Amino acid sequence: MFLNPRVPEAELGQFYTAAYLPYREEEAWGKYASFVKQDQRNIDQARINRLKKHHDLTAQSRILDVGCGKPSFLACLRKDTPAQLIGLDFSDEGWINEPAAYRGIDLRKGEVADLHGLPPVDVITMWHYLEHDYRPQQHLRQLLDIAHPRTRLIVEVPNFESYTRRKFGQHWAGYHTPRHTALYSPNNMELLMKNSGWQVEQVHTYGTLDPYTLHWMSRMEQEGIDWSASMEPRFVGYVTGMVLHAPIYKLQKWFSMGFLTVVARPG
């Protein structure tokens, strides 16, 4: 599933301003910011736990997060390990105004091609990056240049073959046009990896994000929400819905409710 036509890359910046909800995170929720901030810590910790299943972190470890956005994952990882941490994003809106919060992390504004010549890394993470990528196969191949035989690639994306996509149809938040340029399912993700020189080791029909996130965002899409507005008035409804839908979304380890995670190594 591809977006066609795509926004010219030179014009992408207008869709990733400081008002973009993932950059605002807790600030968008007003008086409930502390609750949202804790939820983000939980997500970041879940991502760290996923990483640790595939690599034992040491001071010599080198971790690269591609599409780091607001690099809270790397900041959380910084507290957990003395490893060398690198974040890459085509926009620096996610960190430019908070330099102290990300001190000690090598944050780079640019593209995957700009990483050429970097010493090999041990783990490459892509937390909801690949669906934004205009040239995924090219970039996955380029990442092999900074990988070694034991490098692990961890990718989390929305799953096109999921319950929330079927439930919400054209309003599914996983489309997220025009920012998402391609959508994946287990089969085409494995094909993409194979054609890019990576060998898939594990496929999970879930991710680190609660699938109710997609449910709620899809419902908001149906209502025509202004995503640049304050989310504070919607917080109670969001939490109530999450609690009510929890029994359904606990099934995500058996049936995909919205997300997909793939772990791969150089092929």
C-alpha positions as CSV (number, residue, x, y, z in Angstrom):
1,M,0.0,0.0,0.0
2,F,1.6,3.2,-1.2
3,L,0.7,6.9,-1.1
4,N,0.4,8.2,-4.6
5,P,1.1,10.9,-5.4
6,R,3.6,11.7,-2.6
7,V,4.3,15.1,-1.3
8,P,7.7,16.2,-2.8
9,E,10.4,15.6,-0.2
10,A,11.4,19.3,-0.3
11,E,8.0,20.2,1.0
12,L,7.8,17.6,3.9
13,G,8.9,20.1,6.5
14,Q,5.5,21.8,6.5
15,F,4.0,18.6,7.9
16,Y,6.6,18.2,10.7
17,T,6.4,21.5,12.5
18,A,6.6,22.1,16.2
19,A,2.8,21.7,16.3
20,Y,3.1,18.0,15.1
21,L,1.5,15.9,18.0
22,P,4.4,13.4,18.4
23,Y,6.8,16.3,18.9
24,R,4.5,18.0,21.4
25,E,3.7,14.7,23.3
26,E,2.9,15.6,26.9
27,E,2.8,19.4,26.3
28,A,-0.3,18.9,24.1
29,W,-2.3,17.5,27.0
30,G,-2.3,20.5,29.3
31,K,-2.9,19.7,33.0
32,Y,-2.7,16.0,32.2
33,A,0.9,16.3,30.9
34,S,2.4,14.3,33.8
35,F,0.2,11.3,33.1
36,V,1.1,11.4,29.4
37,K,4.8,11.8,30.2
38,Q,4.7,8.7,32.4
39,D,3.0,6.8,29.6
40,Q,5.8,7.8,27.3
41,R,8.3,6.5,29.8
42,N,6.5,3.2,29.9
43,I,6.6,3.0,26.1
44,D,10.3,3.9,26.1
45,Q,11.0,1.2,28.7
46,A,9.1,-1.4,26.7
47,R,11.4,-0.5,23.8
48,I,14.5,-0.8,25.9
49,N,13.3,-4.2,27.1
50,R,12.7,-5.3,23.5
51,L,16.3,-4.1,22.6
52,K,17.8,-6.0,25.6
53,K,16.3,-9.3,24.3
54,H,18.6,-9.1,21.3
55,H,21.7,-7.3,22.7
56,D,23.5,-7.2,26.0
57,L,24.2,-3.5,26.6
58,T,27.7,-2.4,27.6
59,A,29.8,0.8,27.5
60,Q,31.1,-0.4,24.1
61,S,27.6,-0.9,22.6
62,R,26.6,1.4,19.8
63,I,22.8,2.0,19.3
64,L,21.3,3.9,16.4
65,D,17.7,5.1,16.4
66,V,16.6,6.0,12.9
67,G,13.7,8.5,12.8
68,C,14.2,9.4,16.4
69,G,11.8,12.3,16.3
70,K,11.6,13.6,19.9
71,P,14.3,11.3,21.2
72,S,12.8,10.3,24.5
73,F,13.7,6.6,23.9
74,L,17.4,7.5,23.6
75,A,17.1,9.8,26.7
76,C,15.6,6.9,28.7
77,L,18.2,4.6,27.4
78,R,20.9,7.1,28.4
79,K,19.8,6.7,32.1
80,D,19.9,2.9,31.7
81,T,23.3,2.4,30.0
82,P,26.7,4.0,29.2
83,A,26.3,2.8,25.6
84,Q,27.1,5.1,22.7
85,L,23.7,6.5,21.5
86,I,23.0,8.0,18.1
87,G,19.7,9.5,16.9
88,L,18.9,10.4,13.3
89,D,15.9,12.4,11.9
90,F,15.4,14.6,8.9
91,S,14.0,17.3,11.2
92,D,15.5,18.5,14.5
93,E,12.2,20.0,15.7
94,G,11.9,17.1,18.2
95,W,15.0,18.2,20.2
96,I,16.3,21.6,19.1
97,N,14.6,23.4,22.0
98,E,15.7,21.0,24.8
99,P,19.5,20.5,24.4
100,A,20.0,19.8,28.1
101,A,17.4,16.9,28.0
102,Y,19.5,15.0,25.4
103,R,23.0,15.8,26.5
104,G,25.4,13.0,25.8
105,I,23.4,11.7,22.8
106,D,24.7,12.1,19.3
107,L,21.7,13.6,17.5
108,R,22.0,14.1,13.8
109,K,19.7,15.9,11.4
110,G,19.9,14.2,8.0
111,E,19.2,11.0,6.1
112,V,20.5,7.4,6.3
113,A,23.0,8.1,3.5
114,D,24.6,10.7,5.8
115,L,25.7,7.9,8.1
116,H,28.2,6.5,5.6
117,G,31.5,6.0,7.3
118,L,30.1,5.6,10.8
119,P,31.7,2.8,12.8
120,P,29.5,-0.3,12.9
121,V,26.6,-0.3,15.3
122,D,25.2,-3.2,17.3
123,V,21.5,-2.4,17.2
124,I,19.5,-0.3,14.8
125,T,15.9,0.7,15.9
126,M,13.1,2.1,13.8
127,W,10.2,3.0,16.0
128,H,7.5,4.0,13.5
129,Y,10.0,5.4,11.0
130,L,9.9,3.0,8.1
131,E,6.3,3.9,7.1
132,H,7.6,7.5,6.6
133,D,10.5,6.5,4.4
134,Y,10.4,7.4,0.7
135,R,13.1,4.9,-0.2
136,P,13.0,2.1,2.3
137,Q,14.8,-0.6,0.3
138,Q,17.6,1.8,-0.6
139,H,18.0,3.0,3.0
140,L,17.9,-0.6,4.5
141,R,20.7,-1.5,2.1
142,Q,22.7,1.5,3.1
143,L,22.4,0.5,6.8
144,L,24.2,-2.7,6.0
145,D,27.3,-0.5,5.5
146,I,27.3,0.3,9.2
147,A,26.3,-3.1,10.4
148,H,28.3,-6.2,11.4
149,P,27.2,-9.9,11.3
150,R,25.7,-9.7,14.8
151,T,23.9,-6.4,14.3
152,R,20.1,-6.5,15.0
153,L,17.6,-4.3,13.3
154,I,14.3,-3.8,15.2
155,V,11.4,-2.2,13.2
156,E,7.9,-1.3,14.5
157,V,5.3,-0.1,12.1
158,P,1.5,0.0,11.8
159,N,0.2,-3.3,10.5
160,F,-2.1,-3.0,7.4
161,E,-3.4,-6.5,8.1
162,S,-4.9,-5.6,11.5
163,Y,-8.2,-5.3,13.3
164,T,-8.1,-1.5,13.6
165,R,-7.5,-1.1,9.9
166,R,-10.5,-3.3,9.1
167,K,-12.6,-1.6,11.7
168,F,-12.0,2.0,10.7
169,G,-11.4,1.7,6.9
170,Q,-10.6,5.0,5.3
171,H,-10.4,6.7,8.7
172,W,-7.7,4.4,10.0
173,A,-5.0,6.5,11.6
174,G,-2.3,4.2,10.3
175,Y,-2.7,5.8,6.9
176,H,-1.6,9.2,8.5
177,T,-1.4,10.8,5.1
178,P,0.7,12.5,3.8
179,R,3.4,11.5,6.3
180,H,3.1,7.8,5.9
181,T,4.2,6.9,2.4
182,A,3.9,3.0,2.6
183,L,2.2,0.5,4.8
184,Y,3.4,-3.0,5.8
185,S,2.1,-6.4,6.8
186,P,4.1,-9.5,7.8
187,N,4.5,-10.9,4.3
188,N,5.6,-7.7,2.5
189,M,7.8,-6.7,5.4
190,E,9.7,-10.0,5.1
191,L,10.0,-9.5,1.3
192,L,11.3,-6.0,1.8
193,M,13.9,-7.2,4.2
194,K,15.0,-10.0,2.0
195,N,15.3,-7.7,-1.0
196,S,17.3,-5.2,1.1
197,G,19.9,-7.8,2.3
198,W,18.4,-8.5,5.7
199,Q,17.2,-11.8,7.1
200,V,14.1,-11.7,9.3
201,E,14.5,-13.6,12.6
202,Q,11.2,-12.7,14.4
203,V,7.8,-11.3,13.4
204,H,5.5,-10.1,16.2
205,T,1.8,-9.0,15.6
206,Y,2.1,-6.3,18.2
207,G,4.4,-3.4,19.2
208,T,5.4,-1.3,22.1
209,L,2.4,1.1,21.6
210,D,-1.0,0.2,23.0
211,P,-3.2,-0.6,20.0
212,Y,-5.9,1.6,21.5
213,T,-3.8,4.5,20.4
214,L,-4.7,3.7,16.8
215,H,-8.3,3.1,17.7
216,W,-8.6,6.5,19.4
217,M,-6.7,8.4,16.7
218,S,-8.9,6.7,14.0
219,R,-12.0,7.8,15.9
220,M,-10.7,11.3,16.0
221,E,-10.0,11.2,12.3
222,Q,-13.7,10.3,11.8
223,E,-14.6,13.4,13.8
224,G,-12.2,15.6,11.8
225,I,-10.1,16.6,14.7
226,D,-7.6,19.5,14.6
227,W,-4.4,17.8,15.6
228,S,-2.6,21.0,16.3
229,A,-5.2,21.9,19.0
230,S,-4.9,21.1,22.8
231,M,-5.7,17.5,23.6
232,E,-6.5,18.4,27.2
233,P,-10.4,18.3,26.8
234,R,-10.1,14.8,25.3
235,F,-7.9,13.2,27.9
236,V,-10.7,11.7,30.1
237,G,-12.5,10.2,27.1
238,Y,-9.2,8.8,25.9
239,V,-8.4,7.0,29.2
240,T,-12.0,5.8,29.6
241,G,-12.0,4.3,26.1
242,M,-8.6,2.6,26.8
243,V,-10.0,1.0,30.0
244,L,-13.1,-0.2,28.2
245,H,-11.3,-1.7,25.3
246,A,-8.5,-3.3,27.3
247,P,-10.0,-6.8,27.2
248,I,-10.1,-6.7,23.4
249,Y,-6.7,-5.4,22.8
250,K,-5.1,-7.9,25.2
251,L,-5.5,-10.3,22.3
252,Q,-2.9,-8.6,20.2
253,K,-0.3,-11.3,20.8
254,W,-2.5,-13.7,18.9
255,F,-4.3,-11.4,16.4
256,S,-2.8,-8.1,15.2
257,M,-4.8,-5.2,16.6
258,G,-2.7,-2.5,14.9
259,F,1.0,-2.9,15.0
260,L,3.8,-5.1,13.8
261,T,7.4,-5.7,15.0
262,V,10.2,-7.3,13.0
263,V,13.7,-8.3,14.1
264,A,16.3,-8.9,11.4
265,R,20.0,-9.4,11.0
266,P,22.3,-8.9,8.0
267,G,21.4,-11.6,5.4
